[in-house]
Amino acid sequence: MPDAEMTALLQAVLEEVCAGLAPPQMATRERVAARLNDLVRSGHCSADELRQAGRDVLIRAPTMWR
């Protein structure tokens, strides 16, 4: 479980990365949050690493069109 400082960093990065998402896109926001949590668990915790990983999720977000 992340400490309070890491939790605050995760929340800030999540809000920053997902700022442009509309409320109906909660599934995308959840994918970003899951990726950020995975990074923290693996020891990659810098703000820059977290931001880049969050942006990568948005770029690769699945769509219904193929």
mmCIF file of the N, C-alpha and C atoms, coordinates in Angstrom:
data_MODEL
# 
_entry.id   MODEL 
# 
loop_
_atom_site.group_PDB 
_atom_site.id 
_atom_site.type_symbol 
_atom_site.label_atom_id 
_atom_site.label_alt_id 
_atom_site.label_comp_id 
_atom_site.label_asym_id 
_atom_site.label_entity_id 
_atom_site.label_seq_id 
_atom_site.pdbx_PDB_ins_code 
_atom_site.Cartn_x 
_atom_site.Cartn_y 
_atom_site.Cartn_z 
_atom_site.occupancy 
_atom_site.B_iso_or_equiv 
_atom_site.pdbx_formal_charge 
_atom_site.auth_seq_id 
_atom_site.auth_comp_id 
_atom_site.auth_asym_id 
_atom_site.auth_atom_id 
_atom_site.pdbx_PDB_model_num 
ATOM 1   N N  . MET A 1 1  ? 0.853   -1.187 0.000   1.00 0.00 ? 1  MET A N  1 
ATOM 2   C CA . MET A 1 1  ? 0.000   0.000  0.000   1.00 0.00 ? 1  MET A CA 1 
ATOM 3   C C  . MET A 1 1  ? 0.889   1.238  0.000   1.00 0.00 ? 1  MET A C  1 
ATOM 4   N N  . PRO A 1 2  ? 0.660   2.159  -0.927  1.00 0.00 ? 2  PRO A N  1 
ATOM 5   C CA . PRO A 1 2  ? 1.487   3.361  -0.968  1.00 0.00 ? 2  PRO A CA 1 
ATOM 6   C C  . PRO A 1 2  ? 1.258   4.255  0.255   1.00 0.00 ? 2  PRO A C  1 
ATOM 7   N N  . ASP A 1 3  ? 2.305   4.990  0.614   1.00 0.00 ? 3  ASP A N  1 
ATOM 8   C CA . ASP A 1 3  ? 2.161   5.912  1.733   1.00 0.00 ? 3  ASP A CA 1 
ATOM 9   C C  . ASP A 1 3  ? 1.380   7.141  1.273   1.00 0.00 ? 3  ASP A C  1 
ATOM 10  N N  . ALA A 1 4  ? 1.131   8.059  2.200   1.00 0.00 ? 4  ALA A N  1 
ATOM 11  C CA . ALA A 1 4  ? 0.304   9.236  1.907   1.00 0.00 ? 4  ALA A CA 1 
ATOM 12  C C  . ALA A 1 4  ? 0.913   10.107 0.808   1.00 0.00 ? 4  ALA A C  1 
ATOM 13  N N  . GLU A 1 5  ? 2.230   10.245 0.822   1.00 0.00 ? 5  GLU A N  1 
ATOM 14  C CA . GLU A 1 5  ? 2.894   11.061 -0.198  1.00 0.00 ? 5  GLU A CA 1 
ATOM 15  C C  . GLU A 1 5  ? 2.742   10.434 -1.580  1.00 0.00 ? 5  GLU A C  1 
ATOM 16  N N  . MET A 1 6  ? 2.927   9.121  -1.674  1.00 0.00 ? 6  MET A N  1 
ATOM 17  C CA . MET A 1 6  ? 2.780   8.435  -2.957  1.00 0.00 ? 6  MET A CA 1 
ATOM 18  C C  . MET A 1 6  ? 1.329   8.473  -3.421  1.00 0.00 ? 6  MET A C  1 
ATOM 19  N N  . THR A 1 7  ? 0.397   8.319  -2.494  1.00 0.00 ? 7  THR A N  1 
ATOM 20  C CA . THR A 1 7  ? -1.016  8.391  -2.841  1.00 0.00 ? 7  THR A CA 1 
ATOM 21  C C  . THR A 1 7  ? -1.351  9.763  -3.425  1.00 0.00 ? 7  THR A C  1 
ATOM 22  N N  . ALA A 1 8  ? -0.832  10.808 -2.821  1.00 0.00 ? 8  ALA A N  1 
ATOM 23  C CA . ALA A 1 8  ? -1.066  12.160 -3.329  1.00 0.00 ? 8  ALA A CA 1 
ATOM 24  C C  . ALA A 1 8  ? -0.458  12.334 -4.719  1.00 0.00 ? 8  ALA A C  1 
ATOM 25  N N  . LEU A 1 9  ? 0.743   11.792 -4.935  1.00 0.00 ? 9  LEU A N  1 
ATOM 26  C CA . LEU A 1 9  ? 1.378   11.867 -6.249  1.00 0.00 ? 9  LEU A CA 1 
ATOM 27  C C  . LEU A 1 9  ? 0.547   11.129 -7.289  1.00 0.00 ? 9  LEU A C  1 
ATOM 28  N N  . LEU A 1 10 ? 0.101   9.912  -6.954  1.00 0.00 ? 10 LEU A N  1 
ATOM 29  C CA . LEU A 1 10 ? -0.729  9.144  -7.877  1.00 0.00 ? 10 LEU A CA 1 
ATOM 30  C C  . LEU A 1 10 ? -2.008  9.892  -8.242  1.00 0.00 ? 10 LEU A C  1 
ATOM 31  N N  . GLN A 1 11 ? -2.646  10.473 -7.260  1.00 0.00 ? 11 GLN A N  1 
ATOM 32  C CA . GLN A 1 11 ? -3.885  11.221 -7.505  1.00 0.00 ? 11 GLN A CA 1 
ATOM 33  C C  . GLN A 1 11 ? -3.622  12.429 -8.400  1.00 0.00 ? 11 GLN A C  1 
ATOM 34  N N  . ALA A 1 12 ? -2.538  13.145 -8.133  1.00 0.00 ? 12 ALA A N  1 
ATOM 35  C CA . ALA A 1 12 ? -2.204  14.323 -8.933  1.00 0.00 ? 12 ALA A CA 1 
ATOM 36  C C  . ALA A 1 12 ? -1.900  13.945 -10.380 1.00 0.00 ? 12 ALA A C  1 
ATOM 37  N N  . VAL A 1 13 ? -1.133  12.881 -10.575 1.00 0.00 ? 13 VAL A N  1 
ATOM 38  C CA . VAL A 1 13 ? -0.802  12.441 -11.929 1.00 0.00 ? 13 VAL A CA 1 
ATOM 39  C C  . VAL A 1 13 ? -2.055  11.951 -12.638 1.00 0.00 ? 13 VAL A C  1 
ATOM 40  N N  . LEU A 1 14 ? -2.888  11.197 -11.959 1.00 0.00 ? 14 LEU A N  1 
ATOM 41  C CA . LEU A 1 14 ? -4.140  10.722 -12.554 1.00 0.00 ? 14 LEU A CA 1 
ATOM 42  C C  . LEU A 1 14 ? -5.003  11.893 -13.006 1.00 0.00 ? 14 LEU A C  1 
ATOM 43  N N  . GLU A 1 15 ? -5.153  12.884 -12.155 1.00 0.00 ? 15 GLU A N  1 
ATOM 44  C CA . GLU A 1 15 ? -5.958  14.060 -12.502 1.00 0.00 ? 15 GLU A CA 1 
ATOM 45  C C  . GLU A 1 15 ? -5.357  14.816 -13.686 1.00 0.00 ? 15 GLU A C  1 
ATOM 46  N N  . GLU A 1 16 ? -4.038  14.958 -13.687 1.00 0.00 ? 16 GLU A N  1 
ATOM 47  C CA . GLU A 1 16 ? -3.359  15.666 -14.775 1.00 0.00 ? 16 GLU A CA 1 
ATOM 48  C C  . GLU A 1 16 ? -3.521  14.935 -16.106 1.00 0.00 ? 16 GLU A C  1 
ATOM 49  N N  . VAL A 1 17 ? -3.257  13.645 -16.106 1.00 0.00 ? 17 VAL A N  1 
ATOM 50  C CA . VAL A 1 17 ? -3.309  12.864 -17.339 1.00 0.00 ? 17 VAL A CA 1 
ATOM 51  C C  . VAL A 1 17 ? -4.743  12.763 -17.870 1.00 0.00 ? 17 VAL A C  1 
ATOM 52  N N  . CYS A 1 18 ? -5.712  12.647 -16.976 1.00 0.00 ? 18 CYS A N  1 
ATOM 53  C CA . CYS A 1 18 ? -7.104  12.444 -17.389 1.00 0.00 ? 18 CYS A CA 1 
ATOM 54  C C  . CYS A 1 18 ? -7.922  13.734 -17.445 1.00 0.00 ? 18 CYS A C  1 
ATOM 55  N N  . ALA A 1 19 ? -7.277  14.871 -17.361 1.00 0.00 ? 19 ALA A N  1 
ATOM 56  C CA . ALA A 1 19 ? -7.991  16.150 -17.303 1.00 0.00 ? 19 ALA A CA 1 
ATOM 57  C C  . ALA A 1 19 ? -8.920  16.364 -18.493 1.00 0.00 ? 19 ALA A C  1 
ATOM 58  N N  . GLY A 1 20 ? -8.559  15.893 -19.659 1.00 0.00 ? 20 GLY A N  1 
ATOM 59  C CA . GLY A 1 20 ? -9.371  16.127 -20.846 1.00 0.00 ? 20 GLY A CA 1 
ATOM 60  C C  . GLY A 1 20 ? -10.441 15.090 -21.110 1.00 0.00 ? 20 GLY A C  1 
ATOM 61  N N  . LEU A 1 21 ? -10.556 14.094 -20.259 1.00 0.00 ? 21 LEU A N  1 
ATOM 62  C CA . LEU A 1 21 ? -11.544 13.042 -20.474 1.00 0.00 ? 21 LEU A CA 1 
ATOM 63  C C  . LEU A 1 21 ? -12.920 13.493 -20.019 1.00 0.00 ? 21 LEU A C  1 
ATOM 64  N N  . ALA A 1 22 ? -13.913 13.116 -20.781 1.00 0.00 ? 22 ALA A N  1 
ATOM 65  C CA . ALA A 1 22 ? -15.296 13.390 -20.404 1.00 0.00 ? 22 ALA A CA 1 
ATOM 66  C C  . ALA A 1 22 ? -15.712 12.389 -19.318 1.00 0.00 ? 22 ALA A C  1 
ATOM 67  N N  . PRO A 1 23 ? -16.664 12.756 -18.469 1.00 0.00 ? 23 PRO A N  1 
ATOM 68  C CA . PRO A 1 23 ? -17.104 11.850 -17.399 1.00 0.00 ? 23 PRO A CA 1 
ATOM 69  C C  . PRO A 1 23 ? -17.509 10.449 -17.870 1.00 0.00 ? 23 PRO A C  1 
ATOM 70  N N  . PRO A 1 24 ? -18.098 10.277 -19.058 1.00 0.00 ? 24 PRO A N  1 
ATOM 71  C CA . PRO A 1 24 ? -18.459 8.925  -19.467 1.00 0.00 ? 24 PRO A CA 1 
ATOM 72  C C  . PRO A 1 24 ? -17.257 8.013  -19.744 1.00 0.00 ? 24 PRO A C  1 
ATOM 73  N N  . GLN A 1 25 ? -16.067 8.546  -19.755 1.00 0.00 ? 25 GLN A N  1 
ATOM 74  C CA . GLN A 1 25 ? -14.891 7.746  -20.057 1.00 0.00 ? 25 GLN A CA 1 
ATOM 75  C C  . GLN A 1 25 ? -14.221 7.197  -18.795 1.00 0.00 ? 25 GLN A C  1 
ATOM 76  N N  . MET A 1 26 ? -15.023 6.758  -17.851 1.00 0.00 ? 26 MET A N  1 
ATOM 77  C CA . MET A 1 26 ? -14.500 6.238  -16.595 1.00 0.00 ? 26 MET A CA 1 
ATOM 78  C C  . MET A 1 26 ? -13.658 4.982  -16.804 1.00 0.00 ? 26 MET A C  1 
ATOM 79  N N  . ALA A 1 27 ? -13.985 4.171  -17.795 1.00 0.00 ? 27 ALA A N  1 
ATOM 80  C CA . ALA A 1 27 ? -13.205 2.955  -18.037 1.00 0.00 ? 27 ALA A CA 1 
ATOM 81  C C  . ALA A 1 27 ? -11.772 3.313  -18.422 1.00 0.00 ? 27 ALA A C  1 
ATOM 82  N N  . THR A 1 28 ? -11.608 4.353  -19.214 1.00 0.00 ? 28 THR A N  1 
ATOM 83  C CA . THR A 1 28 ? -10.266 4.791  -19.598 1.00 0.00 ? 28 THR A CA 1 
ATOM 84  C C  . THR A 1 28 ? -9.523  5.305  -18.372 1.00 0.00 ? 28 THR A C  1 
ATOM 85  N N  . ARG A 1 29 ? -10.193 6.078  -17.552 1.00 0.00 ? 29 ARG A N  1 
ATOM 86  C CA . ARG A 1 29 ? -9.586  6.588  -16.322 1.00 0.00 ? 29 ARG A CA 1 
ATOM 87  C C  . ARG A 1 29 ? -9.161  5.425  -15.413 1.00 0.00 ? 29 ARG A C  1 
ATOM 88  N N  . GLU A 1 30 ? -9.986  4.404  -15.338 1.00 0.00 ? 30 GLU A N  1 
ATOM 89  C CA . GLU A 1 30 ? -9.653  3.240  -14.519 1.00 0.00 ? 30 GLU A CA 1 
ATOM 90  C C  . GLU A 1 30 ? -8.435  2.510  -15.076 1.00 0.00 ? 30 GLU A C  1 
ATOM 91  N N  . ARG A 1 31 ? -8.297  2.426  -16.417 1.00 0.00 ? 31 ARG A N  1 
ATOM 92  C CA . ARG A 1 31 ? -7.123  1.796  -17.012 1.00 0.00 ? 31 ARG A CA 1 
ATOM 93  C C  . ARG A 1 31 ? -5.862  2.587  -16.686 1.00 0.00 ? 31 ARG A C  1 
ATOM 94  N N  . VAL A 1 32 ? -5.965  3.918  -16.728 1.00 0.00 ? 32 VAL A N  1 
ATOM 95  C CA . VAL A 1 32 ? -4.815  4.762  -16.372 1.00 0.00 ? 32 VAL A CA 1 
ATOM 96  C C  . VAL A 1 32 ? -4.436  4.515  -14.914 1.00 0.00 ? 32 VAL A C  1 
ATOM 97  N N  . ALA A 1 33 ? -5.409  4.525  -14.027 1.00 0.00 ? 33 ALA A N  1 
ATOM 98  C CA . ALA A 1 33 ? -5.147  4.314  -12.600 1.00 0.00 ? 33 ALA A CA 1 
ATOM 99  C C  . ALA A 1 33 ? -4.510  2.941  -12.358 1.00 0.00 ? 33 ALA A C  1 
ATOM 100 N N  . ALA A 1 34 ? -4.995  1.920  -13.039 1.00 0.00 ? 34 ALA A N  1 
ATOM 101 C CA . ALA A 1 34 ? -4.432  0.572  -12.867 1.00 0.00 ? 34 ALA A CA 1 
ATOM 102 C C  . ALA A 1 34 ? -2.977  0.541  -13.326 1.00 0.00 ? 34 ALA A C  1 
ATOM 103 N N  . ARG A 1 35 ? -2.682  1.198  -14.434 1.00 0.00 ? 35 ARG A N  1 
ATOM 104 C CA . ARG A 1 35 ? -1.298  1.223  -14.931 1.00 0.00 ? 35 ARG A CA 1 
ATOM 105 C C  . ARG A 1 35 ? -0.392  1.958  -13.950 1.00 0.00 ? 35 ARG A C  1 
ATOM 106 N N  . LEU A 1 36 ? -0.860  3.068  -13.407 1.00 0.00 ? 36 LEU A N  1 
ATOM 107 C CA . LEU A 1 36 ? -0.061  3.813  -12.428 1.00 0.00 ? 36 LEU A CA 1 
ATOM 108 C C  . LEU A 1 36 ? 0.209   2.951  -11.196 1.00 0.00 ? 36 LEU A C  1 
ATOM 109 N N  . ASN A 1 37 ? -0.795  2.241  -10.723 1.00 0.00 ? 37 ASN A N  1 
ATOM 110 C CA . ASN A 1 37 ? -0.615  1.359  -9.566  1.00 0.00 ? 37 ASN A CA 1 
ATOM 111 C C  . ASN A 1 37 ? 0.395   0.251  -9.866  1.00 0.00 ? 37 ASN A C  1 
ATOM 112 N N  . ASP A 1 38 ? 0.323   -0.301 -11.074 1.00 0.00 ? 38 ASP A N  1 
ATOM 113 C CA . ASP A 1 38 ? 1.285   -1.344 -11.463 1.00 0.00 ? 38 ASP A CA 1 
ATOM 114 C C  . ASP A 1 38 ? 2.716   -0.810 -11.420 1.00 0.00 ? 38 ASP A C  1 
ATOM 115 N N  . LEU A 1 39 ? 2.912   0.395  -11.920 1.00 0.00 ? 39 LEU A N  1 
ATOM 116 C CA . LEU A 1 39 ? 4.253   0.984  -11.913 1.00 0.00 ? 39 LEU A CA 1 
ATOM 117 C C  . LEU A 1 39 ? 4.773   1.173  -10.496 1.00 0.00 ? 39 LEU A C  1 
ATOM 118 N N  . VAL A 1 40 ? 3.923   1.667  -9.624  1.00 0.00 ? 40 VAL A N  1 
ATOM 119 C CA . VAL A 1 40 ? 4.340   1.890  -8.232  1.00 0.00 ? 40 VAL A CA 1 
ATOM 120 C C  . VAL A 1 40 ? 4.730   0.561  -7.592  1.00 0.00 ? 40 VAL A C  1 
ATOM 121 N N  . ARG A 1 41 ? 3.947   -0.472 -7.841  1.00 0.00 ? 41 ARG A N  1 
ATOM 122 C CA . ARG A 1 41 ? 4.262   -1.789 -7.272  1.00 0.00 ? 41 ARG A CA 1 
ATOM 123 C C  . ARG A 1 41 ? 5.583   -2.331 -7.788  1.00 0.00 ? 41 ARG A C  1 
ATOM 124 N N  . SER A 1 42 ? 5.952   -1.975 -9.027  1.00 0.00 ? 42 SER A N  1 
ATOM 125 C CA . SER A 1 42 ? 7.202   -2.479 -9.602  1.00 0.00 ? 42 SER A CA 1 
ATOM 126 C C  . SER A 1 42 ? 8.390   -1.597 -9.259  1.00 0.00 ? 42 SER A C  1 
ATOM 127 N N  . GLY A 1 43 ? 8.146   -0.521 -8.515  1.00 0.00 ? 43 GLY A N  1 
ATOM 128 C CA . GLY A 1 43 ? 9.239   0.331  -8.067  1.00 0.00 ? 43 GLY A CA 1 
ATOM 129 C C  . GLY A 1 43 ? 9.523   1.541  -8.941  1.00 0.00 ? 43 GLY A C  1 
ATOM 130 N N  . HIS A 1 44 ? 8.763   1.728  -10.004 1.00 0.00 ? 44 HIS A N  1 
ATOM 131 C CA . HIS A 1 44 ? 8.935   2.894  -10.873 1.00 0.00 ? 44 HIS A CA 1 
ATOM 132 C C  . HIS A 1 44 ? 7.996   3.990  -10.377 1.00 0.00 ? 44 HIS A C  1 
ATOM 133 N N  . CYS A 1 45 ? 8.548   4.926  -9.635  1.00 0.00 ? 45 CYS A N  1 
ATOM 134 C CA . CYS A 1 45 ? 7.695   5.864  -8.921  1.00 0.00 ? 45 CYS A CA 1 
ATOM 135 C C  . CYS A 1 45 ? 7.939   7.332  -9.221  1.00 0.00 ? 45 CYS A C  1 
ATOM 136 N N  . SER A 1 46 ? 8.802   7.658  -10.159 1.00 0.00 ? 46 SER A N  1 
ATOM 137 C CA . SER A 1 46 ? 9.024   9.081  -10.379 1.00 0.00 ? 46 SER A CA 1 
ATOM 138 C C  . SER A 1 46 ? 7.795   9.681  -11.054 1.00 0.00 ? 46 SER A C  1 
ATOM 139 N N  . ALA A 1 47 ? 7.558   10.943 -10.798 1.00 0.00 ? 47 ALA A N  1 
ATOM 140 C CA . ALA A 1 47 ? 6.410   11.630 -11.385 1.00 0.00 ? 47 ALA A CA 1 
ATOM 141 C C  . ALA A 1 47 ? 6.472   11.575 -12.908 1.00 0.00 ? 47 ALA A C  1 
ATOM 142 N N  . ASP A 1 48 ? 7.657   11.731 -13.474 1.00 0.00 ? 48 ASP A N  1 
ATOM 143 C CA . ASP A 1 48 ? 7.799   11.693 -14.928 1.00 0.00 ? 48 ASP A CA 1 
ATOM 144 C C  . ASP A 1 48 ? 7.444   10.320 -15.493 1.00 0.00 ? 48 ASP A C  1 
ATOM 145 N N  . GLU A 1 49 ? 7.906   9.264  -14.832 1.00 0.00 ? 49 GLU A N  1 
ATOM 146 C CA . GLU A 1 49 ? 7.580   7.910  -15.286 1.00 0.00 ? 49 GLU A CA 1 
ATOM 147 C C  . GLU A 1 49 ? 6.076   7.666  -15.212 1.00 0.00 ? 49 GLU A C  1 
ATOM 148 N N  . LEU A 1 50 ? 5.460   8.120  -14.143 1.00 0.00 ? 50 LEU A N  1 
ATOM 149 C CA . LEU A 1 50 ? 4.023   7.932  -13.981 1.00 0.00 ? 50 LEU A CA 1 
ATOM 150 C C  . LEU A 1 50 ? 3.244   8.713  -15.034 1.00 0.00 ? 50 LEU A C  1 
ATOM 151 N N  . ARG A 1 51 ? 3.633   9.959  -15.275 1.00 0.00 ? 51 ARG A N  1 
ATOM 152 C CA . ARG A 1 51 ? 2.942   10.765 -16.296 1.00 0.00 ? 51 ARG A CA 1 
ATOM 153 C C  . ARG A 1 51 ? 3.051   10.113 -17.674 1.00 0.00 ? 51 ARG A C  1 
ATOM 154 N N  . GLN A 1 52 ? 4.260   9.681  -18.030 1.00 0.00 ? 52 GLN A N  1 
ATOM 155 C CA . GLN A 1 52 ? 4.460   9.070  -19.344 1.00 0.00 ? 52 GLN A CA 1 
ATOM 156 C C  . GLN A 1 52 ? 3.645   7.800  -19.485 1.00 0.00 ? 52 GLN A C  1 
ATOM 157 N N  . ALA A 1 53 ? 3.630   6.981  -18.459 1.00 0.00 ? 53 ALA A N  1 
ATOM 158 C CA . ALA A 1 53 ? 2.850   5.745  -18.513 1.00 0.00 ? 53 ALA A CA 1 
ATOM 159 C C  . ALA A 1 53 ? 1.360   6.042  -18.650 1.00 0.00 ? 53 ALA A C  1 
ATOM 160 N N  . GLY A 1 54 ? 0.878   7.044  -17.941 1.00 0.00 ? 54 GLY A N  1 
ATOM 161 C CA . GLY A 1 54 ? -0.529  7.432  -18.050 1.00 0.00 ? 54 GLY A CA 1 
ATOM 162 C C  . GLY A 1 54 ? -0.871  7.921  -19.443 1.00 0.00 ? 54 GLY A C  1 
ATOM 163 N N  . ARG A 1 55 ? 0.006   8.717  -20.013 1.00 0.00 ? 55 ARG A N  1 
ATOM 164 C CA . ARG A 1 55 ? -0.218  9.208  -21.384 1.00 0.00 ? 55 ARG A CA 1 
ATOM 165 C C  . ARG A 1 55 ? -0.183  8.056  -22.380 1.00 0.00 ? 55 ARG A C  1 
ATOM 166 N N  . ASP A 1 56 ? 0.719   7.112  -22.156 1.00 0.00 ? 56 ASP A N  1 
ATOM 167 C CA . ASP A 1 56 ? 0.793   5.946  -23.042 1.00 0.00 ? 56 ASP A CA 1 
ATOM 168 C C  . ASP A 1 56 ? -0.520  5.166  -23.041 1.00 0.00 ? 56 ASP A C  1 
ATOM 169 N N  . VAL A 1 57 ? -1.145  5.048  -21.876 1.00 0.00 ? 57 VAL A N  1 
ATOM 170 C CA . VAL A 1 57 ? -2.432  4.354  -21.796 1.00 0.00 ? 57 VAL A CA 1 
ATOM 171 C C  . VAL A 1 57 ? -3.470  5.096  -22.635 1.00 0.00 ? 57 VAL A C  1 
ATOM 172 N N  . LEU A 1 58 ? -3.480  6.418  -22.561 1.00 0.00 ? 58 LEU A N  1 
ATOM 173 C CA . LEU A 1 58 ? -4.456  7.181  -23.334 1.00 0.00 ? 58 LEU A CA 1 
ATOM 174 C C  . LEU A 1 58 ? -4.224  7.038  -24.833 1.00 0.00 ? 58 LEU A C  1 
ATOM 175 N N  . ILE A 1 59 ? -2.963  7.007  -25.229 1.00 0.00 ? 59 ILE A N  1 
ATOM 176 C CA . ILE A 1 59 ? -2.645  6.865  -26.654 1.00 0.00 ? 59 ILE A CA 1 
ATOM 177 C C  . ILE A 1 59 ? -3.087  5.503  -27.162 1.00 0.00 ? 59 ILE A C  1 
ATOM 178 N N  . ARG A 1 60 ? -2.927  4.494  -26.325 1.00 0.00 ? 60 ARG A N  1 
ATOM 179 C CA . ARG A 1 60 ? -3.247  3.128  -26.725 1.00 0.00 ? 60 ARG A CA 1 
ATOM 180 C C  . ARG A 1 60 ? -4.619  2.669  -26.243 1.00 0.00 ? 60 ARG A C  1 
ATOM 181 N N  . ALA A 1 61 ? -5.455  3.601  -25.853 1.00 0.00 ? 61 ALA A N  1 
ATOM 182 C CA . ALA A 1 61 ? -6.775  3.235  -25.341 1.00 0.00 ? 61 ALA A CA 1 
ATOM 183 C C  . ALA A 1 61 ? -7.563  2.496  -26.420 1.00 0.00 ? 61 ALA A C  1 
ATOM 184 N N  . PRO A 1 62 ? -8.181  1.387  -26.057 1.00 0.00 ? 62 PRO A N  1 
ATOM 185 C CA . PRO A 1 62 ? -8.946  0.634  -27.048 1.00 0.00 ? 62 PRO A CA 1 
ATOM 186 C C  . PRO A 1 62 ? -10.152 1.434  -27.519 1.00 0.00 ? 62 PRO A C  1 
ATOM 187 N N  . THR A 1 63 ? -10.494 1.229  -28.746 1.00 0.00 ? 63 THR A N  1 
ATOM 188 C CA . THR A 1 63 ? -11.679 1.869  -29.307 1.00 0.00 ? 63 THR A CA 1 
ATOM 189 C C  . THR A 1 63 ? -12.606 0.784  -29.843 1.00 0.00 ? 63 THR A C  1 
ATOM 190 N N  . MET A 1 64 ? -13.796 1.155  -30.183 1.00 0.00 ? 64 MET A N  1 
ATOM 191 C CA . MET A 1 64 ? -14.726 0.161  -30.736 1.00 0.00 ? 64 MET A CA 1 
ATOM 192 C C  . MET A 1 64 ? -14.508 0.008  -32.241 1.00 0.00 ? 64 MET A C  1 
ATOM 193 N N  . TRP A 1 65 ? -13.703 0.865  -32.850 1.00 0.00 ? 65 TRP A N  1 
ATOM 194 C CA . TRP A 1 65 ? -13.432 0.793  -34.288 1.00 0.00 ? 65 TRP A CA 1 
ATOM 195 C C  . TRP A 1 65 ? -12.108 0.113  -34.537 1.00 0.00 ? 65 TRP A C  1 
ATOM 196 N N  . ARG A 1 66 ? -12.073 -0.764 -35.438 1.00 0.00 ? 66 ARG A N  1 
ATOM 197 C CA . ARG A 1 66 ? -10.828 -1.463 -35.804 1.00 0.00 ? 66 ARG A CA 1 
ATOM 198 C C  . ARG A 1 66 ? -10.497 -1.212 -37.235 1.00 0.00 ? 66 ARG A C  1 
# 
